């Protein structure tokens, strides 16, 4: 598994960067057997354990690390991520990262989508030279590997929705901004395909108007989500779904869309189903 994304799937890359977006301290990791690792949660990320709920029809392709019996893919920036450790996959995700290079820059260093793709290219070179995979073996290895990409949230909450720092909301309407993101995303996905990956899960953006960051902004009544924020995400999520259909026309490609918005929305609307009252 090769993981690309932001804080939703990071496992510690920012520990090695000059960034204030870090989570290598308590209470992060309080329920994880390794303690604080750089994961932005109390325990495991969804790529550590999930998969079945996101794409049940593609279980053979999209079951995740624990379900596959794979080790957790280590952080790319960890100096120990080398040699045989690369064979289980690598995690390139970086908190505050976005599809656009400038997204999240107020947090300091982070690996943007473009940089994560460049980092993956470094891994491919290491697999070819250090691990000794020849052309055919490397192509077969990458073709059978799974790539998970989780991007877009920061491009809104740490770019478009921060007009005091970023000019994007003055330069683009919400649909225009979504198309800008999709065009940049598509270029990098084509680059990953060109490097040899063939199996992809692309997660959409969840209802950002319901996260504490937005609900605390005073733009909605108490205990309500910020509707206009959620509404502006439709163009991106629908466009990403369409992009998946287009990319599946590439020879040997298998892309799937993870409907994060619907999954999180169901949790919010039906909490009892998930053990919350």
Backbone torsions as a table, in degrees:
resi	resn	phi	psi	omega
1	UNK	NA	134.0	175.1
2	UNK	-119.0	120.4	-171.8
3	UNK	-109.2	128.3	177.8
4	UNK	-125.6	138.1	178.5
5	UNK	161.9	-150.5	-173.7
6	UNK	-121.0	-153.1	-175.2
7	UNK	-63.7	-20.0	179.5
8	UNK	-64.1	-24.2	-177.1
9	UNK	-132.3	9.4	-179.9
10	UNK	-70.3	149.0	177.4
11	UNK	-126.8	10.9	174.8
12	UNK	136.0	10.0	178.8
13	UNK	-61.4	-38.6	-177.4
14	UNK	-69.7	-13.6	174.3
15	UNK	-59.6	-26.0	-175.0
16	UNK	-103.1	6.0	-179.0
17	UNK	-114.1	159.6	175.7
18	UNK	-83.2	85.4	-172.8
19	UNK	-142.6	147.1	172.7
20	UNK	-91.7	-3.3	177.1
21	UNK	-91.3	80.1	-179.6
22	UNK	-131.7	156.1	-179.9
23	UNK	-141.3	35.1	-178.7
24	UNK	-94.2	44.0	179.7
25	UNK	-154.4	158.1	179.5
26	UNK	-69.4	148.7	11.8
27	UNK	-87.0	3.0	173.9
28	UNK	-55.7	140.7	177.5
29	UNK	73.5	12.5	-175.1
30	UNK	-64.5	-25.7	178.6
31	UNK	-107.8	14.1	-178.6
32	UNK	-105.5	137.4	-174.5
33	UNK	-67.5	-10.5	176.8
34	UNK	-102.9	1.2	-178.7
35	UNK	72.5	-159.1	179.4
36	UNK	-67.9	122.3	-177.4
37	UNK	-119.6	-15.1	-170.2
38	UNK	117.0	-0.9	172.7
39	UNK	-77.5	135.5	-177.5
40	UNK	-89.1	57.8	179.8
41	UNK	-163.0	174.6	-179.9
42	UNK	-77.1	-23.3	-176.5
43	UNK	-138.2	-116.6	-178.0
44	UNK	-96.4	154.1	173.7
45	UNK	-84.7	168.4	-176.8
46	UNK	-66.4	-27.3	178.1
47	UNK	-76.1	-16.2	173.7
48	UNK	-71.1	-36.2	-168.6
49	UNK	-132.2	-19.8	-166.1
50	UNK	-89.6	-139.0	177.9
51	UNK	108.5	-51.5	-176.0
52	UNK	-60.2	-45.2	-177.8
53	UNK	-69.3	-26.2	-176.3
54	UNK	-79.6	-34.4	-176.5
55	UNK	-150.7	69.0	-175.8
56	UNK	-60.4	-29.4	-178.7
57	UNK	-77.1	-12.0	-178.7
58	UNK	-118.1	36.9	-176.2
59	UNK	-54.9	-41.4	-178.8
60	UNK	-62.4	-22.3	-177.6
61	UNK	-101.7	-38.8	-166.7
62	UNK	-114.5	13.8	170.2
63	UNK	-68.0	145.5	-168.5
64	UNK	-99.5	-169.3	-166.7
65	UNK	-47.6	-55.8	-176.5
66	UNK	-66.4	-39.2	-179.3
67	UNK	-66.9	-30.8	178.9
68	UNK	-86.7	-11.4	-176.1
69	UNK	76.5	20.6	179.1
70	UNK	-89.4	153.6	171.1
71	UNK	-68.1	157.4	175.1
72	UNK	-62.9	125.4	178.3
73	UNK	-58.1	126.3	-177.0
74	UNK	-75.4	161.5	178.8
75	UNK	-67.2	135.2	179.1
76	UNK	-56.7	-40.6	-174.1
77	UNK	-75.1	-13.3	178.2
78	UNK	-66.5	124.5	-179.0
79	UNK	-58.6	-22.2	-180.0
80	UNK	-81.7	-5.9	178.0
81	UNK	-81.1	87.6	-176.5
82	UNK	-160.0	168.6	176.1
83	UNK	58.0	-134.8	-175.2
84	UNK	-63.9	-21.9	179.5
85	UNK	-62.9	-24.2	-179.4
86	UNK	-68.0	-21.7	-173.7
87	UNK	-69.1	-20.3	177.0
88	UNK	-90.1	-2.4	-178.5
89	UNK	107.4	172.5	-177.1
90	UNK	-141.0	146.1	176.5
91	UNK	-106.9	121.2	-177.2
92	UNK	-105.1	-1.5	-171.9
93	UNK	-63.0	148.0	-174.7
94	UNK	-144.1	125.1	179.7
95	UNK	-59.8	141.0	-178.6
96	UNK	79.1	-1.8	-178.5
97	UNK	-74.7	151.0	177.1
98	UNK	-138.7	-179.4	174.6
99	UNK	-68.9	-36.7	177.9
100	UNK	-88.6	141.9	-177.4
101	UNK	-60.0	-36.5	-174.5
102	UNK	-79.1	-16.7	-178.2
103	UNK	-57.1	133.2	176.3
104	UNK	75.2	11.1	-174.9
105	UNK	-65.0	-20.9	178.8
106	UNK	-70.5	-10.5	175.9
107	UNK	-90.0	-9.6	-176.5
108	UNK	103.5	-149.8	-176.5
109	UNK	-68.1	144.4	173.1
110	UNK	-163.5	158.7	177.4
111	UNK	-92.1	107.2	175.4
112	UNK	-68.1	172.4	176.3
113	UNK	-54.8	-47.2	-178.6
114	UNK	-59.8	-42.4	179.8
115	UNK	-69.2	-35.5	177.9
116	UNK	-64.4	-37.5	176.1
117	UNK	-64.9	-41.0	176.9
118	UNK	-63.3	-37.7	177.8
119	UNK	-66.2	-38.1	176.4
120	UNK	-62.9	-38.7	177.4
121	UNK	-60.5	-36.3	175.4
122	UNK	-63.0	-42.0	178.6
123	UNK	-62.3	-42.0	178.4
124	UNK	-60.1	-41.8	177.9
125	UNK	-62.8	-41.7	179.5
126	UNK	-66.0	-38.8	177.8
127	UNK	-62.7	-36.5	-178.4
128	UNK	-74.3	-37.6	-173.0
129	UNK	-98.5	-51.0	-175.0
130	UNK	-78.6	-47.1	-178.8
131	UNK	-80.3	-20.1	175.0
132	UNK	82.5	28.2	177.2
133	UNK	-79.3	123.6	176.1
134	UNK	-76.9	179.7	-176.3
135	UNK	-55.5	-52.0	-177.7
136	UNK	-67.1	-45.0	179.9
137	UNK	-64.1	-40.7	-179.6
138	UNK	-66.1	-42.9	178.8
139	UNK	-61.7	-41.2	179.2
140	UNK	-66.5	-42.4	179.6
141	UNK	-61.3	-49.1	-179.1
142	UNK	-67.9	-37.2	179.9
143	UNK	-64.4	-28.4	180.0
144	UNK	-93.9	-8.3	-180.0
145	UNK	-77.3	164.5	179.5
146	UNK	-117.6	135.0	175.7
147	UNK	-111.6	130.9	176.1
148	UNK	-116.3	127.4	-179.4
149	UNK	-124.0	127.5	-178.8
150	UNK	-129.6	96.1	-175.3
151	UNK	-137.8	159.8	171.9
152	UNK	119.6	-34.4	-176.5
153	UNK	-58.7	-46.8	-178.1
154	UNK	-67.7	-28.3	178.5
155	UNK	-63.9	-21.3	174.6
156	UNK	-95.5	-61.2	-172.0
157	UNK	-73.6	-22.8	178.7
158	UNK	-119.6	34.2	175.0
159	UNK	-161.7	-82.7	-172.1
160	UNK	-59.4	-35.8	-177.1
161	UNK	-93.1	15.4	176.6
162	UNK	-124.4	68.7	-175.1
163	UNK	-63.9	-19.4	178.6
164	UNK	-71.3	-19.2	-177.4
165	UNK	-115.6	-37.8	-175.0
166	UNK	-116.0	144.8	-176.7
167	UNK	-93.8	0.8	-172.2
168	UNK	-58.3	-37.9	-178.0
169	UNK	-71.9	-17.8	175.4
170	UNK	-84.9	-27.6	-175.7
171	UNK	-92.7	-21.4	-175.1
172	UNK	-136.0	140.9	167.9
173	UNK	-74.0	163.5	178.7
174	UNK	-53.1	-45.2	177.2
175	UNK	-63.9	-38.3	178.8
176	UNK	-64.4	-40.6	-180.0
177	UNK	-66.4	-41.8	177.8
178	UNK	-59.5	-42.0	179.4
179	UNK	-67.8	-34.9	174.5
180	UNK	-60.3	-45.8	178.7
181	UNK	-62.3	-45.4	-177.1
182	UNK	-64.3	-39.5	178.8
183	UNK	-64.8	-41.6	177.7
184	UNK	-68.1	-39.5	178.4
185	UNK	-61.6	-46.5	-177.7
186	UNK	-59.1	-40.9	179.8
187	UNK	-60.4	-41.7	-178.4
188	UNK	-74.6	-31.6	175.9
189	UNK	-66.7	-39.6	176.0
190	UNK	-63.6	-37.2	178.3
191	UNK	-64.2	-41.6	178.5
192	UNK	-65.1	-38.8	175.5
193	UNK	-62.1	-42.0	179.0
194	UNK	-64.2	-26.3	178.5
195	UNK	-83.1	-8.0	173.1
196	UNK	123.2	-11.1	179.2
197	UNK	-73.3	146.9	-177.4
198	UNK	-131.7	-21.4	-176.0
199	UNK	-113.9	120.9	-172.9
200	UNK	-133.6	139.7	166.3
201	UNK	-116.6	119.4	179.8
202	UNK	-109.1	114.9	-178.7
203	UNK	-87.3	133.0	175.4
204	UNK	-75.2	179.7	179.5
205	UNK	-90.2	137.5	178.1
206	UNK	-78.6	178.4	-178.9
207	UNK	-71.7	85.6	-176.1
208	UNK	-62.2	-26.2	178.4
209	UNK	-66.5	-8.4	-178.9
210	UNK	-104.2	-2.3	-179.6
211	UNK	-80.5	153.8	-178.2
212	UNK	-53.0	-37.6	179.5
213	UNK	-52.5	-41.0	-177.8
214	UNK	-88.8	-38.0	-179.0
215	UNK	-66.9	-26.8	179.3
216	UNK	-83.2	-1.3	-177.2
217	UNK	-78.0	-10.8	-179.4
218	UNK	79.2	12.1	-178.4
219	UNK	-89.7	1.9	179.5
220	UNK	-144.4	161.7	176.6
221	UNK	-62.0	157.2	177.5
222	UNK	-53.0	140.4	177.9
223	UNK	64.4	20.7	176.2
224	UNK	-122.9	151.7	176.0
225	UNK	-78.9	160.6	176.6
226	UNK	-85.1	101.1	-170.5
227	UNK	-62.2	-41.1	-174.6
228	UNK	-65.6	-30.2	177.0
229	UNK	-67.4	-46.6	178.6
230	UNK	-61.5	-39.6	-177.1
231	UNK	-65.3	-35.0	-177.1
232	UNK	-71.9	-13.0	-179.3
233	UNK	-80.5	-14.4	-176.3
234	UNK	-58.6	-42.9	-178.7
235	UNK	-61.7	-41.4	-179.6
236	UNK	-66.9	-51.0	-176.3
237	UNK	-63.2	-42.3	177.7
238	UNK	-66.2	-38.5	178.4
239	UNK	-67.0	-37.0	178.7
240	UNK	-66.9	-38.8	177.0
241	UNK	-61.2	-43.7	178.1
242	UNK	-65.4	-37.5	178.8
243	UNK	-62.4	-38.2	176.7
244	UNK	-58.2	-44.7	179.3
245	UNK	-61.4	-40.5	179.6
246	UNK	-66.7	-43.7	-176.4
247	UNK	-69.1	-24.8	178.9
248	UNK	-69.1	-7.4	176.2
249	UNK	-79.8	-11.9	178.2
250	UNK	-70.5	142.0	-178.1
251	UNK	-56.7	126.5	176.3
252	UNK	76.4	1.1	-175.4
253	UNK	-81.2	144.7	174.7
254	UNK	-137.5	102.1	179.1
255	UNK	-111.6	144.5	174.0
256	UNK	-135.0	147.4	179.7
257	UNK	-101.8	127.0	176.6
258	UNK	-96.1	114.0	-176.0
259	UNK	-81.5	76.0	-178.7
260	UNK	-61.0	-38.9	-177.9
261	UNK	-58.5	-47.2	-179.3
262	UNK	-68.0	-38.9	-178.4
263	UNK	-64.7	-47.7	179.6
264	UNK	-69.3	-38.6	177.8
265	UNK	-58.9	-38.2	179.2
266	UNK	-67.0	-37.3	177.3
267	UNK	-63.8	-42.3	-179.1
268	UNK	-69.1	-36.7	-176.2
269	UNK	-85.1	-24.0	-178.0
270	UNK	-132.7	61.3	-174.6
271	UNK	-61.0	-32.3	-178.1
272	UNK	-62.1	-31.4	179.2
273	UNK	-61.5	-26.9	-176.6
274	UNK	-106.2	16.5	174.6
275	UNK	88.4	8.5	179.5
276	UNK	-109.4	141.8	179.1
277	UNK	-126.1	NA	NA
